[in-house]
Amino acid sequence: MLQRLREDKALQGLLLIAPTLLWMIVLLIIPLILTLVVSFGRRAPDGGVIFTFTLDNYIRLLGLQPDCLNPFACFDPLYVSILFRSLSLAFNTTVIVILLAYPLAYFIARAPHERRNTFLFLVLVPLWTNFVIRVYAWMMLLRTQGAINGVLGWLAGLLGIPFTPLEMLYTPGAVLVGMVYEFLPFMILPIYTSLEKIDPSLYEAAADLGANALKTFWRVTLPLSLPGVVAGTILVFVPVMGTFVVSDLLGGKQVILVGNLIQRQFLDARDPTFGSAASLVLMVLTLIVTLFYTRKFGFGKEIVV
Amino acid sequence: MNPHRRSPFVVVMTVLVFLFLYVPIFVLVLYSFNASRTNVTFEGFITAFGPLQMQGSLVVQSPCGPFHWFCDLTRNQEVMTAARNTLTIAFVSTLISTLIGTMAAIALQRHEFKIKPFAQLSLYIPIVIPEIVMGIGILTLFSQVFTWVNTTFNLPPDLRLTLGMGTVIVSHIAFSVPFVTLVVQARLQGFDPSYEEAAMDLGANELVTFWRVTLPMLLPGVLSGALLAFTLSLDDFVITFFTTGPGATTLPIYVYGLLRRIITPQVNALSTVWILIVLAAVFLIQRLENRERA
């Protein structure tokens, strides 16, 4: 037996991977299958699940009622608009984050070697400061009597202009700013990684061939850094789609995203079947977007930084 | 062309983005020294040391001086319990996920077996699906299994399976194992097998070779995997939110619960301590990585 274990590399491999694989099956794959099964179930009066097969939850998500014959008369856009809002917020966040992260990553990648670590350190600290704490920081800034209004009021006082504090917290804008802040470092690091790998002789070659700085960037730097942008997009887009903390604390009751919808079904409304259906739709939506995106631009190895 | 030449646009953007990243943190830290108990506006520092003296909602004098809220924090039993829970969860889940993640990385990099593509694929799933999907999936699994066990065996109330430290730890392992595995796997890829071959040639068996050659060379990778797992666990909110139960409140969960009701300088003091710990941790990791590269 022991002899066999020493010689059989395949068996060794299986034994080595067994605990991890067990964990992934029990806590990842089975829960996903269970979510699928529950989403076809019906809510029990006590908030539990009756296992049957019904499409009611999905029909409700589409804004229709299961026993309504005329889809135009009973269409309720509530859930469709929540899905759409989440998608467009995730899209806007990703675009803004790319625009902010790229120049910074470019700056760090072009900085002298000994300084790069210091800059990376400055990027990593906000990344690892707790998620909830970072949202709290924006609550302090955006409140009606918060730091931003304080500074604006002080400036207005200096210039002698009348000033009424801006209502910034609990608006869609606050949620967007919060999302950008939360996920910006996730974009900086992969872009930096791919920019750093570019061989400097390529720039020299481009210059020798007569390209100016802008053309070199457009034809050499940008295409070679695309894998980093792709990886960063996945690292930003996927969590923004599912987050409920930012919208909960900065959006109040004004901004409801898929994440909030799912969370409420599980904790307040006590309808896990509807929550599971929403969760699956969320998963499929993000998978479609990321698959489409990676097919088009290639899968970024930089995803693990 | 000078590779370090910078366009003014890039420099200005860099400064602005760094300001955007750090102004909120600065404000957060500043308010942890706020004299105002209501913490709505910044009312200056607490300047005097001495027995606690209040003037309305302002703290005029405190035994800890400007660090009043930090001292206050240490007396908050809920915070201390939450901190202990957070650290316990992080330590246990890091230990287990580092061990099994390293084993998995060796298997994936060094061995050929049938289900390898499936195993590798399953490790990518947590990265491409939103955390909340994983969170509610695990919650559903636990609640279904626990209800079934509790009713089938008709367990007395004190023996019933419930959500708590155990469920949080098990779930944290699930999301950190893929990261540990991928980090260690990346280190293994750049490995020169000739050292191990040399050890074998000199008469060491597989076990001795692994213990004396492979493991020491792998150690920096394992350590950065462990640190990553540790910070992921400390930082986690979503998975913990769905898998935690009575008596297993972690710091992020505690802070979130608090933020929905009141805002006190105590939360800022807690945040400041947290940021200091992160500063130290990031510094440590960078030193570790540099040493490895050198």
Boltz contact constraints between the chains, C-beta under 6 A:
constraints:
  - contact:
      token1: [A, 9]
      token2: [B, 111]
      max_distance: 6.0
  - contact:
      token1: [A, 10]
      token2: [B, 113]
      max_distance: 6.0
  - contact:
      token1: [A, 12]
      token2: [B, 111]
      max_distance: 6.0
  - contact:
      token1: [A, 13]
      token2: [B, 107]
      max_distance: 6.0
  - contact:
      token1: [A, 13]
      token2: [B, 111]
      max_distance: 6.0
  - contact:
      token1: [A, 13]
      token2: [B, 113]
      max_distance: 6.0
  - contact:
      token1: [A, 14]
      token2: [B, 113]
      max_distance: 6.0
  - contact:
      token1: [A, 16]
      token2: [B, 103]
      max_distance: 6.0
  - contact:
      token1: [A, 16]
      token2: [B, 106]
      max_distance: 6.0
  - contact:
      token1: [A, 16]
      token2: [B, 107]
      max_distance: 6.0
  - contact:
      token1: [A, 17]
      token2: [B, 104]
      max_distance: 6.0
  - contact:
      token1: [A, 17]
      token2: [B, 107]
      max_distance: 6.0
  - contact:
      token1: [A, 17]
      token2: [B, 119]
      max_distance: 6.0
  - contact:
      token1: [A, 19]
      token2: [B, 100]
      max_distance: 6.0
  - contact:
      token1: [A, 20]
      token2: [B, 100]
      max_distance: 6.0
  - contact:
      token1: [A, 20]
      token2: [B, 104]
      max_distance: 6.0
  - contact:
      token1: [A, 20]
      token2: [B, 177]
      max_distance: 6.0
  - contact:
      token1: [A, 21]
      token2: [B, 119]
      max_distance: 6.0
  - contact:
      token1: [A, 23]
      token2: [B, 174]
      max_distance: 6.0
  - contact:
      token1: [A, 23]
      token2: [B, 177]
      max_distance: 6.0
  - contact:
      token1: [A, 24]
      token2: [B, 122]
      max_distance: 6.0
  - contact:
      token1: [A, 27]
      token2: [B, 138]
      max_distance: 6.0
  - contact:
      token1: [A, 27]
      token2: [B, 174]
      max_distance: 6.0
  - contact:
      token1: [A, 28]
      token2: [B, 125]
      max_distance: 6.0
  - contact:
      token1: [A, 31]
      token2: [B, 137]
      max_distance: 6.0
  - contact:
      token1: [A, 31]
      token2: [B, 138]
      max_distance: 6.0
  - contact:
      token1: [A, 31]
      token2: [B, 141]
      max_distance: 6.0
  - contact:
      token1: [A, 32]
      token2: [B, 137]
      max_distance: 6.0
  - contact:
      token1: [A, 34]
      token2: [B, 140]
      max_distance: 6.0
  - contact:
      token1: [A, 34]
      token2: [B, 141]
      max_distance: 6.0
  - contact:
      token1: [A, 35]
      token2: [B, 137]
      max_distance: 6.0
  - contact:
      token1: [A, 38]
      token2: [B, 140]
      max_distance: 6.0
  - contact:
      token1: [A, 100]
      token2: [B, 17]
      max_distance: 6.0
  - contact:
      token1: [A, 103]
      token2: [B, 10]
      max_distance: 6.0
  - contact:
      token1: [A, 103]
      token2: [B, 13]
      max_distance: 6.0
  - contact:
      token1: [A, 104]
      token2: [B, 14]
      max_distance: 6.0
  - contact:
      token1: [A, 104]
      token2: [B, 17]
      max_distance: 6.0
  - contact:
      token1: [A, 106]
      token2: [B, 10]
      max_distance: 6.0
  - contact:
      token1: [A, 107]
      token2: [B, 10]
      max_distance: 6.0
  - contact:
      token1: [A, 107]
      token2: [B, 14]
      max_distance: 6.0
  - contact:
      token1: [A, 117]
      token2: [B, 286]
      max_distance: 6.0
  - contact:
      token1: [A, 121]
      token2: [B, 282]
      max_distance: 6.0
  - contact:
      token1: [A, 124]
      token2: [B, 282]
      max_distance: 6.0
  - contact:
      token1: [A, 125]
      token2: [B, 278]
      max_distance: 6.0
  - contact:
      token1: [A, 125]
      token2: [B, 279]
      max_distance: 6.0
  - contact:
      token1: [A, 125]
      token2: [B, 282]
      max_distance: 6.0
  - contact:
      token1: [A, 126]
      token2: [B, 21]
      max_distance: 6.0
  - contact:
      token1: [A, 128]
      token2: [B, 231]
      max_distance: 6.0
  - contact:
      token1: [A, 128]
      token2: [B, 278]
      max_distance: 6.0
  - contact:
      token1: [A, 129]
      token2: [B, 275]
      max_distance: 6.0
  - contact:
      token1: [A, 129]
      token2: [B, 278]
      max_distance: 6.0
  - contact:
      token1: [A, 130]
      token2: [B, 235]
      max_distance: 6.0
  - contact:
      token1: [A, 130]
      token2: [B, 252]
      max_distance: 6.0
  - contact:
      token1: [A, 130]
      token2: [B, 274]
      max_distance: 6.0
  - contact:
      token1: [A, 131]
      token2: [B, 237]
      max_distance: 6.0
  - contact:
      token1: [A, 132]
      token2: [B, 237]
      max_distance: 6.0
  - contact:
      token1: [A, 132]
      token2: [B, 252]
      max_distance: 6.0
  - contact:
      token1: [A, 132]
      token2: [B, 255]
      max_distance: 6.0
  - contact:
      token1: [A, 132]
      token2: [B, 256]
      max_distance: 6.0
  - contact:
      token1: [A, 133]
      token2: [B, 271]
      max_distance: 6.0
  - contact:
      token1: [A, 133]
      token2: [B, 274]
      max_distance: 6.0
  - contact:
      token1: [A, 136]
      token2: [B, 259]
      max_distance: 6.0
  - contact:
      token1: [A, 137]
      token2: [B, 24]
      max_distance: 6.0
  - contact:
      token1: [A, 137]
      token2: [B, 28]
      max_distance: 6.0
  - contact:
      token1: [A, 140]
      token2: [B, 27]
      max_distance: 6.0
  - contact:
      token1: [A, 141]
      token2: [B, 24]
      max_distance: 6.0
  - contact:
      token1: [A, 145]
      token2: [B, 40]
      max_distance: 6.0
  - contact:
      token1: [A, 145]
      token2: [B, 41]
      max_distance: 6.0
  - contact:
      token1: [A, 147]
      token2: [B, 27]
      max_distance: 6.0
  - contact:
      token1: [A, 200]
      token2: [B, 3]
      max_distance: 6.0
  - contact:
      token1: [A, 203]
      token2: [B, 1]
      max_distance: 6.0
  - contact:
      token1: [A, 207]
      token2: [B, 1]
      max_distance: 6.0
  - contact:
      token1: [A, 238]
      token2: [B, 130]
      max_distance: 6.0
  - contact:
      token1: [A, 241]
      token2: [B, 130]
      max_distance: 6.0
  - contact:
      token1: [A, 242]
      token2: [B, 130]
      max_distance: 6.0
  - contact:
      token1: [A, 242]
      token2: [B, 131]
      max_distance: 6.0
  - contact:
      token1: [A, 242]
      token2: [B, 132]
      max_distance: 6.0
  - contact:
      token1: [A, 249]
      token2: [B, 259]
      max_distance: 6.0
  - contact:
      token1: [A, 259]
      token2: [B, 132]
      max_distance: 6.0
  - contact:
      token1: [A, 262]
      token2: [B, 132]
      max_distance: 6.0
  - contact:
      token1: [A, 266]
      token2: [B, 136]
      max_distance: 6.0
  - contact:
      token1: [A, 279]
      token2: [B, 133]
      max_distance: 6.0
  - contact:
      token1: [A, 279]
      token2: [B, 136]
      max_distance: 6.0
  - contact:
      token1: [A, 283]
      token2: [B, 129]
      max_distance: 6.0
  - contact:
      token1: [A, 283]
      token2: [B, 133]
      max_distance: 6.0
  - contact:
      token1: [A, 286]
      token2: [B, 130]
      max_distance: 6.0
  - contact:
      token1: [A, 290]
      token2: [B, 128]
      max_distance: 6.0
  - contact:
      token1: [A, 304]
      token2: [B, 182]
      max_distance: 6.0
